[in-house]
Amino acid sequence: MRITSRELFDYVDIEADPDKSEMIKAGKLALRDSGDELLAQSAKNLNQAKKVFQGTLIKSGVVTESEQGPKYTVEVAYRASHAAPVEDGSRPHMPPVSKLKPWARKRLGDEKLAWPVAMKIKEKGTKPTGFFRRAWVGIGTFFVRRFRHHSRRAG
């Protein structure tokens, strides 16, 4: 999932014009801040949903920047293999019970409960958390606030 300068510059009605280098710099800083905020809010959503076990998913979150000509992009991604199923849920499938045992020991107090959990996942799948999608709420407003902050400092 990506946020790009073009989308967010359009949001605040700014033309990416070389004559406006201070504004572009403020936009880039605000965009980077927005990526960091998106990562922080999605991690907060995971913690609130009690979906954090060993922290592997949260630790896999990254913010990367790239610039190609006038296009500046900030990408926020979770690289853990289970990020998509946690975000979107999963269809019924048989999960590896061995992977559920440590979770069941910590969350349910008994690793033997991994088997019934696996059977429920086999029958019903898993529910989506929407941890990343929900983090997007308000990110446009956040960007505008950060853009104004950085443009005041530049001007």
C-alpha positions in Angstrom: 0.0 0.0 0.0 1.5 3.3 -1.0 1.0 7.0 -0.4 2.5 9.2 -3.0 3.3 12.9 -3.1 1.1 13.4 -6.2 -2.0 12.1 -4.4 -1.3 14.1 -1.3 -0.2 17.3 -3.1 -3.5 17.1 -5.0 -5.2 16.8 -1.7 -3.9 20.2 -0.5 -4.1 21.7 -4.0 -0.4 22.3 -4.7 1.3 22.0 -8.0 4.6 20.2 -8.0 6.5 23.1 -9.6 10.3 23.5 -9.5 9.8 27.2 -8.6 8.2 26.1 -5.4 11.2 24.2 -4.0 10.5 25.1 -0.4 6.9 24.0 -0.7 8.0 20.7 -2.3 10.5 20.2 0.5 7.7 20.8 3.1 5.5 18.3 1.2 8.2 15.7 1.2 8.8 16.2 4.9 5.1 16.0 5.6 4.8 12.9 3.5 7.6 11.2 5.4 5.9 12.2 8.7 2.6 10.7 7.3 4.3 7.4 6.5 5.8 7.3 10.1 2.3 8.1 11.5 0.6 5.4 9.4 3.1 2.8 10.7 2.7 4.0 14.3 -1.2 4.0 14.1 -1.3 0.6 12.5 1.0 -0.8 15.2 -1.3 0.8 17.8 -4.3 -0.9 16.1 -2.6 -4.3 16.3 -1.9 -3.8 20.0 -5.4 -2.7 20.7 -6.8 -5.8 18.8 -4.6 -8.0 20.9 -3.0 -9.4 17.8 0.5 -9.0 19.0 2.2 -12.2 20.1 5.9 -12.1 19.5 5.9 -8.7 17.7 7.0 -10.2 14.4 4.3 -8.4 12.4 5.0 -5.0 14.0 8.7 -5.4 13.6 8.2 -6.1 9.9 6.7 -2.7 9.3 8.9 -0.4 7.2 8.7 3.1 5.7 10.7 3.6 2.5 11.2 6.6 0.3 12.0 6.9 -3.4 12.3 9.7 -5.9 12.0 9.5 -9.6 12.0 12.8 -11.4 9.3 15.0 -9.9 7.6 12.0 -8.2 8.4 11.4 -4.6 6.9 8.3 -3.0 6.7 7.1 0.6 5.7 3.5 0.9 4.5 1.9 4.1 4.5 -1.9 4.2 4.4 -4.9 6.5 6.7 -7.6 5.2 5.8 -10.5 7.5 4.1 -13.3 5.6 1.1 -13.2 7.9 0.4 -9.5 7.5 -2.2 -9.9 4.8 -4.2 -12.6 6.6 -4.2 -10.5 9.8 -5.3 -7.5 7.8 -7.9 -9.1 5.6 -8.7 -12.4 7.4 -8.4 -15.8 5.8 -10.5 -18.4 4.3 -10.9 -21.7 6.1 -7.6 -23.6 6.0 -5.7 -26.0 8.3 -2.9 -24.0 10.0 0.2 -25.7 11.3 -0.6 -26.7 14.8 3.0 -26.5 15.8 3.0 -22.7 15.1 -0.1 -22.2 17.2 1.2 -24.1 20.3 3.4 -21.2 21.6 0.5 -18.8 21.0 -2.0 -21.0 22.8 0.4 -21.5 25.7 0.8 -17.7 26.1 -2.7 -16.5 25.2 -4.9 -19.4 26.5 -2.6 -20.9 29.1 -2.3 -24.4 27.5 -0.6 -25.4 24.3 -3.1 -28.3 24.0 -5.7 -25.7 23.1 -3.8 -25.1 19.8 -5.7 -28.1 18.2 -9.2 -26.8 18.8 -8.1 -23.4 17.6 -6.6 -25.0 14.4 -9.9 -26.9 13.9 -11.9 -23.7 14.2 -9.6 -21.9 11.6 -10.0 -25.0 9.4 -13.8 -24.6 9.6 -14.3 -20.8 9.7 -11.0 -19.1 8.7 -9.9 -16.0 10.5 -11.6 -12.6 10.9 -10.0 -9.5 9.4 -8.6 -6.9 11.8 -8.2 -4.0 9.3 -5.3 -2.7 11.4 -3.7 -1.0 8.4 -6.8 0.2 6.6 -8.1 1.7 9.9 -4.8 3.6 10.3 -5.5 5.5 7.1 -8.4 7.3 8.7 -7.3 10.8 9.3 -4.0 10.5 7.5 -5.0 13.2 5.0 -5.7 15.6 7.8 -2.5 14.6 9.5 -0.6 15.3 6.3 -2.1 18.8 5.9 -1.2 19.6 9.5 2.4 18.5 9.0 2.6 20.2 5.6 1.5 23.5 7.2 4.0 23.0 10.0 6.9 22.4 7.7 6.0 25.1 5.3 5.8 27.7 8.1 9.3 26.6 9.2 10.6 26.9 5.7 9.0 30.3 5.0 
